[in-house]
Amino acid sequence: MGGEETYHNIVKAIYEKHTANIILNGEKLKAIPLKSGTRPGCPLSPLLFNIVLEILATTIRQTKEIKCIQMGREEVKLSLYADDMIPYIENPKDSTQKLLELINEFRKAAGYKINIQKSVTFLYNNNETLENEYKNKIAFKIKPPKIKYLGINLTKEVKDLYAENYKTLIKEIKEDSKKWKDMPCSWVGRINTVKMAILPKAI
């Protein structure tokens, strides 16, 4: 318990009475007190955010009313990277309502909320009747035939993933390579260019 209390006190000390300053035309303006959230640019901020958001993620995973999908022997309920979340729901009409209730309760405690305008529903089935039914029941707009998550195009059919992602990626890499081919650059510079501009796209 002593270690936990020490860690808690350190975090409190970092974020107690923290302020932000705006520099305008080289002049520092009056400090602005930050009453909520974490310090902008602080490396601790994303870690604290993840710790708090994991409470919501755990609650979603443990809520039986939210029906998840089965992949082999494993039940998959959501993917989460920072604040980008994809819940995998088997019964959207009922499960979405419960999911929104949980997020709304979490919002009251943590201030975290969904941007409805940027959120979409992606249906893996091609049943037009069900799609029309869900349009009236689900708060998010339905987005056919693909969505983008963390820079990757997700499609209804697995066979379409290659065409939607790798073909585009290969084309971009070829176009970039043509631009750099005639640049006056050493071999070391070319290697660094590949490391910085091409490899991150392929990972």
Backbone as ProteinMPNN parsed JSONL, in Angstrom:
{"seq_chain_A": "MGGEETYHNIVKAIYEKHTANIILNGEKLKAIPLKSGTRPGCPLSPLLFNIVLEILATTIRQTKEIKCIQMGREEVKLSLYADDMIPYIENPKDSTQKLLELINEFRKAAGYKINIQKSVTFLYNNNETLENEYKNKIAFKIKPPKIKYLGINLTKEVKDLYAENYKTLIKEIKEDSKKWKDMPCSWVGRINTVKMAILPKAI", "coords_chain_A": {"N_chain_A": [[0.825, -1.213, 0.0], [2.062, 1.183, 0.692], [3.76, 1.832, -1.467], [1.898, 2.29, -3.509], [0.571, 4.508, -2.503], [2.622, 6.384, -2.468], [3.154, 6.635, -5.23], [0.701, 7.652, -6.045], [0.721, 10.127, -4.744], [2.858, 11.347, -6.054], [1.865, 11.662, -8.68], [-0.268, 13.365, -8.105], [1.168, 15.591, -7.23], [2.436, 16.364, -9.586], [0.302, 17.204, -11.132], [-1.046, 19.059, -9.642], [-2.511, 22.18, -9.344], [-1.783, 22.924, -11.996], [-0.807, 24.804, -14.89], [-1.217, 26.521, -18.08], [0.519, 28.262, -20.674], [0.283, 30.857, -23.122], [2.167, 31.91, -25.856], [2.447, 34.849, -27.498], [3.42, 36.579, -30.273], [6.047, 36.421, -29.346], [5.779, 37.128, -26.713], [4.987, 36.097, -23.461], [1.836, 35.285, -22.334], [-0.616, 35.788, -19.684], [-0.782, 33.173, -17.268], [-2.88, 30.302, -17.678], [-5.128, 28.591, -15.717], [-5.459, 25.052, -15.585], [-8.175, 23.18, -15.216], [-9.213, 20.681, -15.665], [-8.572, 17.457, -17.202], [-5.369, 16.445, -18.641], [-1.89, 17.456, -18.545], [-0.929, 19.29, -21.398], [1.115, 17.786, -23.856], [2.626, 16.41, -22.01], [4.462, 13.483, -21.217], [3.355, 11.729, -19.446], [0.657, 11.99, -19.701], [-0.764, 10.379, -21.815], [-0.469, 7.86, -20.638], [-1.83, 8.038, -18.191], [-4.347, 8.544, -19.244], [-4.85, 6.111, -20.581], [-4.93, 4.351, -18.402], [-7.221, 5.208, -17.033], [-9.165, 4.896, -19.047], [-9.135, 2.174, -19.365], [-10.732, 1.232, -17.366], [-13.32, 1.668, -18.325], [-13.166, -0.014, -20.586], [-12.825, -2.554, -19.405], [-15.236, -2.768, -18.022], [-17.058, -2.843, -20.165], [-16.267, -5.257, -21.374], [-17.012, -7.044, -19.396], [-19.732, -6.854, -19.207], [-22.607, -8.591, -19.634], [-24.886, -8.086, -21.088], [-24.066, -6.859, -23.376], [-23.568, -8.252, -26.296], [-20.999, -10.089, -27.726], [-18.795, -10.968, -30.523], [-17.841, -14.235, -31.693], [-14.72, -15.644, -32.194], [-13.339, -18.336, -33.293], [-12.317, -20.036, -30.484], [-12.296, -17.885, -28.915], [-13.788, -15.035, -27.402], [-14.51, -11.914, -28.705], [-14.731, -8.609, -27.891], [-14.019, -5.874, -28.062], [-11.765, -3.579, -29.751], [-9.097, -1.473, -28.876], [-7.33, 1.461, -29.044], [-5.669, 3.948, -27.636], [-7.922, 6.574, -27.752], [-9.425, 5.531, -29.766], [-11.899, 3.382, -30.514], [-13.294, 0.187, -31.251], [-16.128, -1.541, -30.862], [-17.128, -4.931, -31.025], [-20.03, -6.199, -31.931], [-22.69, -8.468, -31.547], [-25.473, -8.328, -31.51], [-26.615, -5.624, -32.543], [-28.868, -3.905, -32.204], [-29.889, -4.164, -29.565], [-27.564, -4.342, -27.966], [-26.095, -2.015, -28.507], [-27.508, 0.021, -27.237], [-27.12, -0.574, -24.519], [-24.364, -0.319, -24.432], [-24.035, 2.434, -24.938], [-25.252, 3.435, -22.659], [-23.427, 2.642, -20.66], [-21.147, 4.094, -21.44], [-22.109, 6.67, -21.134], [-22.495, 6.778, -18.365], [-19.848, 6.54, -17.595], [-18.9, 8.903, -18.649], [-19.977, 10.803, -16.9], [-18.358, 10.485, -14.69], [-15.704, 10.654, -15.63], [-15.6, 12.48, -17.709], [-15.338, 11.683, -20.305], [-16.551, 11.307, -23.576], [-18.577, 10.289, -26.421], [-18.037, 11.208, -29.8], [-20.593, 11.668, -31.673], [-20.997, 12.436, -34.331], [-18.681, 11.633, -35.616], [-18.671, 8.943, -35.289], [-19.418, 5.666, -36.482], [-21.48, 2.939, -37.707], [-20.658, -0.3, -38.675], [-21.768, -2.777, -40.634], [-21.456, -6.243, -40.979], [-23.001, -8.052, -42.301], [-25.036, -8.509, -45.282], [-27.702, -7.933, -45.307], [-30.393, -6.249, -46.328], [-32.861, -5.633, -45.2], [-32.422, -5.871, -42.433], [-30.518, -3.872, -42.181], [-31.978, -1.536, -42.735], [-33.678, -1.626, -40.56], [-31.901, -1.289, -38.421], [-31.041, 1.295, -38.897], [-32.991, 2.92, -37.834], [-32.821, 2.33, -35.178], [-30.265, 2.546, -34.128], [-27.874, 4.849, -32.872], [-25.774, 5.754, -34.427], [-24.613, 6.561, -37.737], [-24.872, 4.31, -40.526], [-22.207, 2.841, -42.209], [-21.445, 1.809, -45.201], [-19.223, 0.574, -47.862], [-17.041, -0.038, -46.345], [-14.762, 0.742, -43.629], [-12.381, 2.95, -42.062], [-9.816, 2.232, -39.815], [-7.397, 3.198, -37.637], [-5.804, 3.841, -39.827], [-6.143, 1.676, -41.501], [-8.061, 0.082, -43.959], [-11.037, -1.492, -43.359], [-12.917, -4.165, -44.501], [-16.006, -5.771, -45.562], [-15.673, -8.29, -46.68], [-13.06, -10.64, -46.376], [-11.38, -11.18, -48.507], [-11.221, -8.789, -49.854], [-9.511, -7.156, -48.48], [-6.801, -7.05, -49.242], [-6.818, -5.702, -51.747], [-7.878, -3.232, -50.964], [-6.02, -2.217, -49.215], [-3.172, -3.083, -49.476], [-2.621, -2.84, -52.255], [-3.013, -0.11, -52.705], [-1.068, 0.872, -50.958], [1.319, -0.139, -52.094], [1.289, 1.246, -54.515], [1.573, 3.908, -53.596], [4.134, 3.764, -52.449], [5.717, 3.216, -54.7], [5.309, 5.576, -56.182], [6.421, 7.471, -54.434], [9.061, 6.56, -54.41], [9.878, 7.104, -57.011], [9.944, 9.889, -56.95], [12.074, 10.341, -55.223], [14.229, 9.233, -56.504], [15.966, 10.696, -58.189], [17.055, 12.511, -56.467], [19.719, 14.419, -55.041], [21.38, 12.619, -53.056], [23.088, 10.803, -50.499], [23.996, 7.262, -50.052], [23.542, 6.591, -47.409], [21.725, 8.556, -46.718], [19.597, 7.825, -48.395], [18.934, 5.346, -47.324], [18.073, 6.13, -44.78], [15.861, 7.629, -45.553], [14.162, 5.651, -46.545], [13.764, 4.228, -44.165], [12.419, 6.141, -42.615], [10.234, 7.048, -44.153], [9.078, 5.005, -45.738], [9.118, 2.383, -44.505], [7.547, 2.792, -42.064], [4.964, 2.962, -43.17], [4.543, 0.413, -44.109], [4.489, -1.206, -41.92]], "CA_chain_A": [[0.0, 0.0, 0.0], [2.918, 2.356, 0.765], [4.206, 2.163, -2.819], [0.762, 2.846, -4.248], [0.292, 5.853, -1.985], [3.712, 7.244, -2.937], [2.908, 6.886, -6.654], [-0.475, 8.526, -6.118], [1.14, 11.469, -4.316], [3.716, 11.906, -7.107], [0.983, 12.09, -9.766], [-0.995, 14.54, -7.606], [2.093, 16.724, -7.189], [2.685, 16.8, -10.963], [-0.882, 17.824, -11.729], [-1.699, 20.002, -8.732], [-2.433, 23.598, -9.725], [-0.998, 23.094, -13.219], [-1.266, 25.897, -15.749], [-0.693, 26.577, -19.445], [0.816, 29.627, -21.119], [0.261, 31.132, -24.558], [3.171, 32.888, -26.278], [1.925, 35.613, -28.631], [4.433, 37.521, -30.775], [7.227, 36.348, -28.494], [5.468, 37.542, -25.342], [4.222, 35.108, -22.71], [0.632, 35.858, -21.735], [-0.931, 35.354, -18.321], [-0.994, 31.728, -17.141], [-4.273, 29.848, -17.644], [-5.241, 27.381, -14.887], [-6.103, 23.898, -16.215], [-9.004, 22.596, -14.156], [-9.557, 19.289, -15.978], [-7.703, 16.856, -18.204], [-3.964, 16.266, -18.3], [-1.02, 18.529, -19.031], [-0.639, 19.118, -22.826], [2.49, 17.445, -24.196], [3.281, 15.655, -20.938], [4.517, 12.051, -21.549], [2.528, 10.977, -18.506], [-0.755, 12.16, -20.061], [-1.394, 9.211, -22.445], [-0.476, 6.72, -19.712], [-2.952, 8.262, -17.277], [-5.567, 8.381, -20.037], [-5.058, 4.678, -20.803], [-5.306, 3.726, -17.13], [-8.619, 5.555, -16.761], [-10.029, 4.323, -20.083], [-9.187, 0.721, -19.181], [-11.886, 0.964, -16.495], [-14.462, 1.547, -19.233], [-12.974, -1.205, -21.424], [-13.081, -3.734, -18.569], [-16.682, -2.81, -17.761], [-17.707, -3.296, -21.406], [-15.96, -6.683, -21.555], [-17.674, -7.853, -18.368], [-21.187, -6.661, -19.264], [-23.18, -9.693, -20.415], [-25.935, -7.578, -21.989], [-23.422, -6.503, -24.644], [-23.219, -9.523, -26.932], [-19.825, -9.943, -28.584], [-18.669, -11.974, -31.568], [-16.998, -15.38, -31.372], [-13.694, -15.938, -33.194], [-12.778, -19.593, -32.809], [-12.664, -20.249, -29.072], [-12.153, -16.611, -28.197], [-14.811, -14.002, -27.534], [-13.901, -10.603, -28.954], [-15.743, -7.585, -27.63], [-13.614, -4.559, -28.555], [-10.376, -3.19, -30.001], [-8.935, -0.153, -28.269], [-6.013, 2.093, -29.153], [-5.904, 5.305, -27.109], [-9.367, 6.836, -27.69], [-10.082, 4.914, -30.93], [-12.497, 2.134, -30.045], [-14.238, -0.559, -32.087], [-16.821, -2.659, -30.203], [-17.623, -5.964, -31.944], [-21.324, -6.5, -31.32], [-23.473, -9.465, -32.277], [-26.862, -7.877, -31.599], [-26.467, -4.161, -32.443], [-30.083, -3.189, -31.797], [-29.994, -4.155, -28.104], [-26.261, -4.15, -27.332], [-25.652, -0.623, -28.656], [-28.176, 0.813, -26.208], [-26.42, -0.831, -23.259], [-23.025, 0.256, -24.58], [-24.155, 3.886, -24.779], [-25.553, 3.689, -21.243], [-22.169, 2.514, -19.915], [-20.273, 5.221, -21.791], [-22.707, 7.865, -20.541], [-22.169, 6.734, -16.933], [-18.412, 6.807, -17.51], [-18.749, 10.333, -18.945], [-20.29, 11.575, -15.697], [-17.242, 10.389, -13.75], [-14.392, 10.957, -16.214], [-15.669, 13.517, -18.732], [-15.113, 11.079, -21.629], [-17.81, 11.115, -24.295], [-18.478, 9.907, -27.826], [-18.372, 12.169, -30.85], [-21.595, 10.955, -32.473], [-20.831, 12.783, -35.747], [-17.533, 10.907, -36.176], [-18.833, 7.511, -35.025], [-20.212, 4.975, -37.503], [-21.77, 1.517, -37.547], [-20.226, -1.076, -39.842], [-22.459, -4.067, -40.612], [-20.758, -7.254, -41.775], [-23.946, -8.799, -43.148], [-25.567, -7.768, -46.429], [-29.155, -8.023, -45.224], [-30.921, -4.888, -46.479], [-33.97, -5.458, -44.256], [-31.816, -5.604, -41.127], [-29.846, -2.574, -42.245], [-33.018, -0.508, -42.609], [-34.181, -1.684, -39.186], [-30.876, -0.728, -37.548], [-30.956, 2.744, -39.129], [-33.951, 3.589, -36.947], [-32.605, 1.924, -33.789], [-28.897, 2.816, -33.694], [-27.587, 6.292, -32.87], [-24.719, 6.082, -35.376], [-24.928, 6.302, -39.147], [-24.317, 3.072, -41.059], [-21.172, 3.201, -43.193], [-21.006, 0.76, -46.117], [-18.983, -0.856, -47.629], [-15.793, -0.202, -45.6], [-14.411, 1.814, -42.698], [-10.938, 3.053, -41.815], [-9.475, 2.205, -38.392], [-5.956, 3.327, -37.463], [-5.171, 3.876, -41.136], [-6.383, 0.433, -42.245], [-9.419, -0.073, -44.474], [-11.675, -2.754, -42.988], [-13.961, -4.489, -45.469], [-16.914, -6.853, -45.168], [-15.098, -9.547, -47.154], [-11.618, -10.746, -46.133], [-10.691, -11.173, -49.804], [-11.093, -7.409, -50.336], [-8.543, -6.424, -47.664], [-5.566, -6.832, -50.012], [-7.039, -4.655, -52.751], [-8.181, -1.952, -50.318], [-4.9, -1.742, -48.406], [-1.827, -3.303, -49.996], [-2.464, -2.285, -53.605], [-2.862, 1.343, -52.532], [0.222, 1.096, -50.309], [2.374, -0.39, -53.082], [1.246, 2.359, -55.464], [2.139, 5.08, -52.922], [5.576, 3.554, -52.289], [6.324, 3.367, -56.031], [5.28, 7.003, -56.536], [7.413, 8.152, -53.595], [10.396, 6.129, -54.845], [10.191, 7.838, -58.243], [10.27, 11.273, -56.571], [13.365, 10.399, -54.533], [15.26, 8.561, -57.297], [16.931, 11.656, -58.738], [17.491, 13.471, -55.443], [21.159, 14.334, -54.724], [21.399, 12.099, -51.685], [24.023, 9.69, -50.302], [23.362, 5.977, -49.747], [23.061, 6.658, -46.019], [20.514, 9.375, -46.757], [18.523, 7.037, -49.006], [18.533, 4.329, -46.34], [17.288, 6.819, -43.749], [14.579, 8.003, -46.162], [13.345, 4.425, -46.549], [13.412, 3.931, -42.773], [11.497, 7.136, -42.059], [9.049, 7.331, -44.972], [8.457, 3.827, -46.348], [8.895, 1.3, -43.54], [6.388, 3.02, -41.179], [3.715, 2.683, -43.891], [4.404, -1.025, -44.335], [4.363, -1.934, -40.643]], "C_chain_A": [[0.858, 1.262, 0.0], [3.372, 2.822, -0.6], [3.112, 2.812, -3.631], [0.485, 4.281, -3.807], [1.357, 6.844, -2.452], [3.508, 7.627, -4.398], [1.749, 7.865, -6.824], [-0.106, 9.961, -5.764], [2.02, 12.149, -5.371], [2.864, 12.453, -8.248], [0.214, 13.341, -9.351], [-0.101, 15.773, -7.621], [2.349, 17.279, -8.59], [1.518, 17.62, -11.5], [-1.608, 18.802, -10.806], [-1.436, 21.44, -9.182], [-1.61, 23.812, -11.001], [-1.659, 24.127, -14.132], [-0.679, 25.75, -17.159], [-0.467, 28.036, -19.824], [0.739, 29.722, -22.639], [1.321, 32.19, -24.851], [2.678, 33.55, -27.557], [2.94, 36.677, -29.034], [5.647, 37.59, -29.853], [6.987, 36.722, -27.047], [4.586, 36.499, -24.659], [3.028, 35.785, -22.032], [0.401, 35.286, -20.341], [-1.261, 33.861, -18.29], [-2.482, 31.397, -17.02], [-4.348, 28.589, -16.785], [-5.992, 26.276, -15.631], [-6.86, 23.132, -15.139], [-9.412, 21.158, -14.432], [-8.602, 18.77, -17.041], [-6.271, 16.741, -17.718], [-3.124, 17.335, -18.981], [-0.679, 18.307, -20.512], [0.841, 18.831, -23.075], [3.226, 16.638, -23.15], [3.294, 14.165, -21.291], [3.694, 11.185, -20.607], [1.054, 10.986, -18.92], [-1.373, 10.938, -20.732], [-1.452, 7.999, -21.536], [-1.632, 6.84, -18.725], [-4.278, 8.067, -17.998], [-5.88, 6.903, -20.227], [-5.505, 3.964, -19.536], [-6.786, 3.969, -16.835], [-9.55, 4.884, -17.767], [-10.149, 2.804, -19.952], [-10.329, 0.324, -18.249], [-13.136, 0.777, -17.343], [-14.362, 0.272, -20.06], [-13.284, -2.481, -20.647], [-14.565, -3.887, -18.288], [-17.441, -3.318, -18.982], [-17.496, -4.794, -21.595], [-16.753, -7.557, -20.59], [-19.198, -7.748, -18.397], [-21.817, -7.689, -20.193], [-24.256, -9.224, -21.389], [-25.374, -7.129, -23.34], [-22.893, -7.786, -25.27], [-22.063, -9.318, -27.912], [-19.798, -11.03, -29.653], [-17.693, -13.063, -31.129], [-16.021, -15.609, -32.522], [-12.933, -17.177, -32.734], [-13.247, -19.844, -31.396], [-12.685, -18.951, -28.278], [-13.322, -15.679, -28.468], [-14.129, -12.647, -27.679], [-14.975, -9.534, -28.801], [-15.322, -6.2, -28.115], [-12.126, -4.493, -28.842], [-10.238, -1.756, -29.516], [-7.501, 0.315, -28.43], [-6.191, 3.565, -28.808], [-7.412, 5.544, -27.055], [-10.106, 6.314, -28.921], [-10.589, 3.527, -30.545], [-13.412, 1.515, -31.099], [-14.856, -1.661, -31.232], [-17.321, -3.635, -31.277], [-18.901, -6.54, -31.34], [-22.129, -7.445, -32.196], [-24.909, -9.005, -32.496], [-26.899, -6.354, -31.458], [-27.68, -3.44, -31.876], [-30.18, -3.066, -30.281], [-28.665, -3.795, -27.44], [-25.782, -2.705, -27.407], [-26.253, 0.266, -27.58], [-27.47, 0.665, -24.867], [-25.025, -0.223, -23.288], [-23.056, 1.765, -24.356], [-24.469, 4.27, -23.338], [-24.277, 3.646, -20.408], [-21.252, 3.707, -20.178], [-20.801, 6.52, -21.192], [-22.432, 7.935, -19.04], [-20.696, 7.063, -16.716], [-18.134, 8.295, -17.745], [-18.984, 11.186, -17.707], [-19.117, 11.592, -14.723], [-15.935, 10.921, -14.334], [-14.406, 12.06, -17.261], [-15.446, 13.006, -20.141], [-16.447, 10.872, -22.328], [-17.555, 10.822, -25.77], [-18.783, 11.106, -28.718], [-19.301, 11.448, -31.829], [-21.388, 11.203, -33.965], [-19.696, 11.991, -36.406], [-17.648, 9.394, -35.995], [-19.753, 6.883, -36.067], [-20.46, 3.527, -37.093], [-21.374, 0.807, -38.834], [-20.831, -2.474, -39.74], [-21.742, -5.057, -41.524], [-21.713, -8.074, -42.639], [-24.468, -7.9, -44.27], [-27.09, -7.82, -46.482], [-29.747, -6.609, -45.23], [-32.052, -4.602, -45.502], [-33.445, -5.12, -42.869], [-31.163, -4.229, -41.098], [-30.84, -1.433, -42.082], [-33.577, -0.454, -41.192], [-33.194, -1.02, -38.228], [-30.757, 0.788, -37.704], [-31.858, 3.521, -38.178], [-33.68, 3.324, -35.469], [-31.243, 2.345, -33.237], [-28.585, 4.303, -33.856], [-26.569, 6.701, -33.932], [-25.143, 5.782, -36.809], [-24.225, 5.029, -39.619], [-23.407, 3.407, -42.235], [-20.8, 1.995, -44.055], [-20.05, 1.356, -47.146], [-17.702, -1.109, -46.85], [-15.631, 0.951, -44.621], [-12.898, 1.827, -42.53], [-10.701, 3.113, -40.318], [-7.961, 2.171, -38.267], [-5.221, 3.232, -38.8], [-5.383, 2.65, -41.999], [-7.836, 0.384, -42.684], [-9.948, -1.458, -44.115], [-12.861, -2.984, -43.913], [-14.839, -5.623, -44.953], [-16.339, -8.218, -45.532], [-13.585, -9.54, -46.945], [-10.836, -10.632, -47.442], [-10.47, -9.755, -50.339], [-10.033, -6.606, -49.579], [-7.27, -6.097, -48.445], [-5.727, -5.67, -50.984], [-7.213, -3.283, -52.109], [-6.993, -1.372, -49.559], [-3.549, -1.869, -49.108], [-1.618, -2.735, -51.392], [-2.246, -0.778, -53.55], [-1.498, 1.676, -51.944], [1.373, 0.925, -51.296], [2.449, 0.752, -54.093], [1.884, 3.611, -54.865], [3.657, 4.965, -52.81], [6.297, 3.739, -53.623], [6.387, 4.835, -56.439], [6.311, 7.793, -55.735], [8.831, 7.819, -54.047], [10.827, 6.864, -56.109], [10.607, 9.276, -57.929], [11.687, 11.367, -56.008], [14.521, 9.885, -55.382], [16.352, 9.519, -57.76], [17.399, 12.702, -57.727], [18.982, 13.306, -55.17], [21.352, 13.917, -53.265], [22.358, 10.915, -51.598], [23.262, 8.395, -50.031], [22.799, 5.967, -48.332], [21.766, 7.464, -45.954], [19.335, 8.625, -47.337], [17.999, 5.971, -48.044], [17.664, 4.957, -45.258], [15.921, 7.246, -44.27], [13.628, 6.818, -46.174], [12.862, 4.104, -45.138], [12.323, 4.863, -42.253], [10.19, 7.256, -42.828], [8.344, 6.105, -45.526], [8.137, 2.741, -45.325], [7.719, 1.555, -42.599], [5.055, 2.736, -41.854], [3.458, 1.188, -44.003], [4.194, -1.811, -43.052], [2.904, -2.004, -40.224]], "O_chain_A": [[0.484, 2.279, -0.586], [3.382, 4.018, -0.89], [3.358, 3.773, -4.36], [0.203, 5.154, -4.628], [1.052, 7.988, -2.787], [3.664, 8.79, -4.77], [1.809, 8.785, -7.64], [-0.566, 10.902, -6.41], [1.946, 13.363, -5.563], [3.098, 13.56, -8.731], [0.058, 14.269, -10.145], [-0.544, 16.865, -7.976], [2.465, 18.49, -8.778], [1.709, 18.597, -12.223], [-2.67, 19.316, -11.158], [-0.291, 21.852, -9.373], [-0.832, 24.763, -11.085], [-2.878, 24.296, -14.144], [0.234, 24.957, -17.388], [-1.172, 28.929, -19.353], [1.089, 28.78, -23.349], [1.376, 33.228, -24.192], [2.511, 32.888, -28.581], [3.278, 37.561, -28.246], [6.202, 38.661, -29.608], [7.905, 36.643, -26.23], [3.57, 36.074, -25.208], [3.189, 36.73, -21.26], [1.136, 34.411, -19.884], [-1.939, 33.351, -19.182], [-3.24, 32.104, -16.357], [-3.684, 27.602, -17.101], [-7.035, 26.528, -16.234], [-6.258, 22.513, -14.261], [-9.907, 20.476, -13.534], [-7.91, 19.546, -17.701], [-5.99, 16.916, -16.532], [-3.594, 18.031, -19.881], [-0.184, 17.235, -20.859], [1.712, 19.54, -22.571], [4.358, 16.219, -23.39], [2.246, 13.618, -21.634], [3.372, 10.041, -20.93], [0.292, 10.098, -18.536], [-2.42, 10.476, -20.278], [-2.374, 7.19, -21.64], [-2.329, 5.862, -18.454], [-5.219, 7.499, -17.443], [-7.023, 6.479, -20.06], [-6.357, 3.077, -19.585], [-7.51, 3.056, -16.44], [-10.601, 4.363, -17.393], [-11.144, 2.217, -20.376], [-10.838, -0.794, -18.331], [-13.917, -0.148, -17.118], [-15.35, -0.445, -20.221], [-13.932, -3.386, -21.172], [-15.097, -4.997, -18.31], [-18.359, -4.128, -18.854], [-18.432, -5.518, -21.936], [-17.124, -8.681, -20.928], [-19.88, -8.481, -17.681], [-21.588, -7.662, -21.402], [-24.514, -9.881, -22.398], [-26.108, -7.03, -24.324], [-21.887, -8.336, -24.822], [-22.14, -8.481, -28.811], [-20.666, -11.903, -29.687], [-16.825, -12.828, -30.288], [-16.427, -15.75, -33.676], [-12.02, -17.1, -31.912], [-14.45, -19.865, -31.135], [-13.051, -18.937, -27.103], [-13.785, -15.546, -29.601], [-13.274, -12.282, -26.872], [-15.994, -9.553, -29.491], [-16.174, -5.419, -28.54], [-11.33, -5.236, -28.269], [-11.129, -0.93, -29.711], [-6.567, -0.361, -27.999], [-6.778, 4.332, -29.571], [-8.123, 4.797, -26.383], [-11.285, 6.618, -29.107], [-9.803, 2.616, -30.284], [-14.194, 2.207, -31.751], [-14.171, -2.63, -30.906], [-17.865, -3.222, -32.301], [-18.854, -7.279, -30.356], [-22.242, -7.259, -33.407], [-25.493, -9.263, -33.549], [-27.183, -5.843, -30.375], [-27.532, -2.463, -31.142], [-30.512, -2.0, -29.762], [-28.635, -3.036, -26.471], [-25.135, -2.218, -26.48], [-25.585, 1.163, -27.067], [-27.246, 1.649, -24.162], [-24.559, 0.323, -22.289], [-22.198, 2.309, -23.66], [-24.01, 5.303, -22.851], [-24.062, 4.504, -19.551], [-20.655, 4.258, -19.254], [-20.017, 7.378, -20.786], [-22.168, 9.009, -18.501], [-20.34, 7.772, -15.775], [-17.245, 8.874, -17.12], [-18.283, 12.173, -17.483], [-18.9, 12.577, -14.017], [-15.15, 11.558, -13.632], [-13.345, 12.535, -17.668], [-15.372, 13.798, -21.081], [-17.376, 10.321, -21.738], [-16.47, 11.072, -26.294], [-19.67, 11.909, -28.426], [-18.846, 10.71, -32.703], [-21.577, 10.297, -34.778], [-19.742, 11.712, -37.604], [-16.808, 8.646, -36.497], [-20.741, 7.488, -36.483], [-19.754, 2.968, -36.254], [-21.706, 1.25, -39.934], [-20.456, -3.259, -38.87], [-21.456, -4.759, -42.683], [-21.287, -8.718, -43.598], [-24.349, -6.677, -44.203], [-27.691, -7.761, -47.555], [-29.615, -5.868, -44.256], [-32.198, -3.476, -45.025], [-33.944, -4.209, -42.208], [-31.251, -3.512, -40.102], [-30.568, -0.469, -41.366], [-33.907, 0.617, -40.683], [-33.595, -0.278, -37.331], [-30.411, 1.485, -36.751], [-31.533, 4.635, -37.767], [-34.233, 4.001, -34.602], [-31.078, 2.486, -32.025], [-28.976, 4.931, -34.84], [-26.505, 7.873, -34.302], [-25.928, 4.868, -37.06], [-23.124, 4.711, -39.168], [-23.783, 4.155, -43.138], [-19.917, 1.228, -43.673], [-20.054, 2.577, -47.304], [-17.298, -2.262, -46.696], [-16.27, 1.995, -44.756], [-12.221, 0.841, -42.82], [-11.299, 3.934, -39.621], [-7.314, 1.233, -38.733], [-4.155, 2.623, -38.894], [-4.864, 2.58, -43.113], [-8.741, 0.616, -41.883], [-9.378, -2.472, -44.517], [-13.705, -2.105, -44.085], [-14.464, -6.343, -44.028], [-16.498, -9.185, -44.787], [-12.907, -8.571, -47.285], [-9.751, -10.05, -47.471], [-9.611, -9.551, -51.197], [-9.69, -5.497, -49.989], [-6.726, -4.999, -48.323], [-4.888, -4.771, -51.043], [-6.747, -2.281, -52.651], [-6.957, -0.172, -49.286], [-2.859, -0.87, -49.31], [-0.548, -2.202, -51.687], [-1.4, -0.237, -54.262], [-0.845, 2.631, -52.365], [2.292, 1.743, -51.334], [3.537, 1.176, -54.481], [2.648, 4.302, -55.54], [4.38, 5.933, -53.043], [7.366, 4.347, -53.673], [7.395, 5.29, -56.979], [6.99, 8.669, -56.271], [9.702, 8.689, -54.066], [12.0, 7.206, -56.265], [11.512, 9.818, -58.563], [12.41, 12.328, -56.269], [15.681, 10.08, -55.018], [17.535, 9.178, -57.725], [18.067, 13.668, -58.095], [19.469, 12.18, -55.076], [21.47, 14.754, -52.37], [22.433, 10.11, -52.526], [22.051, 8.409, -49.809], [21.728, 5.415, -48.078], [20.834, 7.107, -45.233], [18.21, 8.752, -46.853], [16.796, 5.725, -47.956], [16.645, 4.391, -44.863], [14.937, 7.23, -43.531], [12.446, 6.951, -45.858], [11.7, 3.753, -44.935], [11.417, 4.433, -41.54], [9.147, 7.534, -42.235], [7.137, 6.146, -45.764], [7.015, 2.236, -45.283], [6.948, 0.63, -42.343], [4.107, 2.314, -41.191], [2.311, 0.742, -43.994], [3.766, -2.965, -43.096], [2.589, -2.574, -39.18]]}, "name": "protein", "num_of_chains": 1, "seq": "MGGEETYHNIVKAIYEKHTANIILNGEKLKAIPLKSGTRPGCPLSPLLFNIVLEILATTIRQTKEIKCIQMGREEVKLSLYADDMIPYIENPKDSTQKLLELINEFRKAAGYKINIQKSVTFLYNNNETLENEYKNKIAFKIKPPKIKYLGINLTKEVKDLYAENYKTLIKEIKEDSKKWKDMPCSWVGRINTVKMAILPKAI"}
